[in-house]
């Protein structure tokens, strides 16, 4: 069977696509910092453009914008880490008492109300929790050290995230215009107008998503912090801010924030008041997010079905770890734009309208 030149070209591009997919899968740990740096550079590029428009040299502008972003991250870490450590100590002290309260009050209520017969040894549970929480800090440190020693992939990932991401992002910001021009030159002239239109749509969608998501995160951080403060949480600020920031990870982020607040509420306020307060605050938060903040600030977001969002999170998380989870939705937005264009072209094609 003889293939036409067009068929051979199609097979060649399919082979190139398969090779790229294999490279992404095999080199995920190495490519992760570069992917993270590219997204960071894309997000910071408007700031650098604004500074260069005011006669600031591009190298200085890229340095200032990158330093501002790094200082913001460091400030958040320095503020939250000591408070989270205090919370861990509180959990270490009060969790055994919470288990005792649950076994003495909740289990009898379940037995009387629902007829559920659950038998737990409260003394053994308290002893187990006390034994494991007593050395939690040392265990975590040992686990982190073991992770670093587990292989080159772990070491590359840690070094890449801490060192390579800022360096790569700086050089991308420094040469952004030249890189975009070189990429444009690679596109055949007959496709450039269509490609520019497609990239413009992607840029608008990503810009809307990133700006809107940032505003949603800030608004929810303020709301959850105020709500937990009024509910009587002593560590209302770190829990509220963490919950707001974790909203960037759909479903999983809110679930983690809810679990953390629920445990803290039961420890500080008691089982029933803690559950009630957490349910009220987080229920209102979800209502405000879904019916007020997201429609007004983000619109329809990226137009992905919830199942597609979950699938994207799982795939990118498996390929690139925690960075992949954060990048799943922006990259999926790009894929969604391309898929909509392909769908529109297919519906307008002669193949679709041919009767026989």
N, C-alpha and C positions, 0 to 999 in steps of 0.2 A: 504494500500500500504506500503510495507516494503522497507526502504531505505538501500542501501548498505553502508558499512563503508566509502567508498570514497565520496558518495553523502552526507552523514552526515557531513563529514569533510568539504566539499565544502560549505554547508549551514552554518556551524559554522563560517568559515572564512568570508563569506558574511555578517553574522550578526555582526562580529567584525568590518568589514569595514563600515557598516552602522552606528554602534555605534560611531566609530571615526569621521565619517562625521558629525553626530549630535553634538558631543562634540565640533568640530571646529566651527560649526555654533552658538551653544549656548554660548560658552566660548570665543568667538572671542576677546573681549576686554581684557580678562585676559591673553590669550595666545599671544597677539600681542607683548608685550615686550620680551617674551621668543623667539618667532620666529625671531624678529629683532636681539636679542643678538646672536642667533645661526648663522645667516647670517654674522653678524659682526665678530664673532669669526672665521668663515670659511675664511673670507677675510683676516683677520690679522694673521692667522695661519702660512703662509709662513715666515712672519717676525720673529715670535717667534722661528720657527725652525732654521732660519738663525742665530739667536743670541745664541740659545742653542748649535748649532754646533761649536760656538766659545767660548765654556766653560762658557757662562753666565748662571747662575741658572735660571730655567724655571720660577719661580715666578717673578724674577726681569725682565726677558725678556718679560713676559706677561704684567707686569706693564708698562714698557717702551713703548712697542708697543701701548698699549691701551691709555696711556697718549699722545703719539704723535698723534693718531687719534682724540682724544678729543680736543687737542689744535688746530689742524687744523680746526675742526668744529667751535670752539669758535672764532678763528681768522677770519674766513669768516663772522661769524655773527657780530662781533664787527666792521668789516670794512664796511659791507653792510647796517646794520640797520640804522646808522645815515644818510647815503646818501639817503636811501629810505625814511626816514622821511622828508628830505629836498625836495625830489621829491613830496611827498604828499602835502607839503605846497605849492609847485609851482603849482600843479594841483588845489589846493583850490583857488589860486589867479587867474589863467589864464583860467580855464575851462569855466567860464561864458563868457569871451571874445571870446573863441573859438566857443561856441554855437552861439553867435551873428554873427560871421564871416560866419559860415556855413549857418545860416538862411538867411543872406543877399546875399551870393554869390552862394552857392550850390543849394538852392532851385530854384532861377531864372534860373540857368543853366539847371537843370533837367526839368524845365517847357518848356524852349525854345528848348532844344535838343531832349528830349525823350517824351515830351508832358505829363509829370507826374505833376499832380496838388496836391501838398502837402502843407497844411496850418499848421503852427506852431506859437504859441505865444512866440516869443523870450524873451520878458520881463518876462513872467511867468516862462519860463524854467530857465532863469538866476536867478530869485528870489528863485526858488526851489533848484537849485544847491548851491547857496550861503548859504541858510538856512541849508541844510543838511551837506555841507562840513565844515561849520564853527565849528561844534562840533564833527567832525568825530573821533578825538582821544578819546574823552570822550565816544562816542557811542561804539567804538570798545572795550574800557576797560570794559564798562558795559556789552557788549555782552560776553566777555571772562569770567567775573565774573559770569554771569548767566549760562554760560556753565559749569563752575566748580560746581555751586550749583545745576545743573540739575539732578544729581543722582550719585550713586556710580560708575557707569560705566565710566562716564567722569572723575571722580577723579582718578579711578584706571588707566585709560589710561594715564593721565598726569603724575602721580607719576611713572608709569611703564616706560614711555619713558625717563623721566629725571633721575630717580634713578636706577631702576631695570636693564635697559639695560646694563650700564657699569659694574654693579656688576655681573650679570649673565654671561656676556661676559668674564669677568676676570676668573671666576671659570671654564668656558668651556675651555678657553685657558690653564689654569693651568692643567687640567685633560684630555686634548684632546686625548693623546695617549691611556690612560687607557679606556676612553669612546669608542674609536674606536675598541679597542681590545675586550671589552665586547660586543659590537654590533656584532663583527665578530663571537664571540663564540655562539651567538644566532642563527646564520645561520647553518642549517644542513650541515655536512661535504660534502655531495654529491653535494651541491649547491655552495660551497664556491668559487670554481674556476670560475664558471659562474658569481657569484655575484661580485667577484673582477674585472672581466673584464668589467661588466656593470658599476660599480662604477668608474672604471678608465676612461671609456668613458665620464661619467657624469662630473667627475672632470676636464678632459681636456676641455670639452665644456664650463663649467662654468668659468674655468680659462681664456680661450681665450676670452670669452664674457666680463668678468669683467675687464681684463687688456685692451682689445681693447676699451671698452666703456669709461674707464677712460681717455685714450689717446684722444678719439674723443671729450670728454667733454672739456679737456684742450685746444685742438686745436681750437675748435669752440668758446670757451671763448675768446681766443686771437684774432680770426678773427672778431667776432662780436664787440669786444671792439675797435679794430683798425678801422673797417668799420664805426662804429658810431662816432668815433673821427674825421675821415676825413669828415664825413657828417655834422659835426658841432654840435653834441649833447654835451651839457655841462656835463651831467651825463653819459658819454659813458662807464665808467668802470663798475658801478653797473648793468646797463642794459645788457652790453655784457657778464659779468660774470654770471648773473642770467640766461640769455638765454642759455649759454653753459651748466650750471649745470642742467637746466630743461630738456635738451635733454635726460637725463636718464629716463624720463617718455615719452614714444613714443606718438607722435601726440599731446597729451594734453600739454606736456611741451613746445613744439615749438609754439603751438597756444597761450599759455599764454605769452610767451616771445614776440611774434609778436604783440599781442594786447597792451602790456605794452609799447613797443617801438613805436607803431603807435600813441598812445595817446600822449606820450612824444614828438614825432616828430612834431605833429600838434600843440602842445602847444608852443614849442620852435622855430620852423622854419616857422610855418604857415600851413594852411590846405594842399594845393597842394604840396609845397616843402617837408613837412613832410611825406606825403603819398608816394611821389616819392622816397625820400631817403630811407625810410624804405623798400619799395618794392625792390629796387636795392640791398641793403645790405642783406636782408633776402632771396631774391631769389638766390643770389650768394652763400649764406651760405648753403641753401638747396642743390644746385648743387654740391658744394664741399663735403658736407656730404654724399650724396647718391652715387656719382660717383667716389670719390677719397678716402675719409677717411674711410668710412665703408668697401668698398671692400678690402682695403689694411690693415686696422688695426683690423677689426672684422671678415672679411670674410662674410659668409652667416648668421652671427649672430647665432640665434638658430633655424633657419629653420621653423619658424611659419608663417602661412598665416596671412596677415593683419587683417582679420576678427577674427582669433583665438587670435591675440594680443589684439584687442579691447574687446573681450569676457573675456579674462583673466584679463584685467585691471578692468572691471566692477565687476567680481565675487570677486576678491581679495580685491578690494576697498570696496565692501559691507561688506565683512567679517572682514577685519582688518583695515579699514580706510586708511589714507595716507601711513602708513607703508606697507599695503597690496598692494597699487599701486606700490611702489618701489620694492616689492618682487615678483610681478606677473610674470615678465619675467624669472628671475632665476628659480623659481619653475616650470614654464611652460617648461623650458628647460629640467628639470629632467623628467617631464611627457612625453615630446616629445621623449626623448631617450627610455623610457620604451615602448611607443606606437610603435616606429619603430621596436623594438625587437619583440613585440607581432605580428606586421604585418608580419615581416619576418618569424616568426615561423608558422603563420597561412598559408602563401603561401607554406611553405614546408611540411605542415601536410598531413597526409593520408586523413583526412576529405575533404580537399580542392581538392585533386587529385582523389578522389573516383568518378568513373563514375556513379554509381547507389547507 
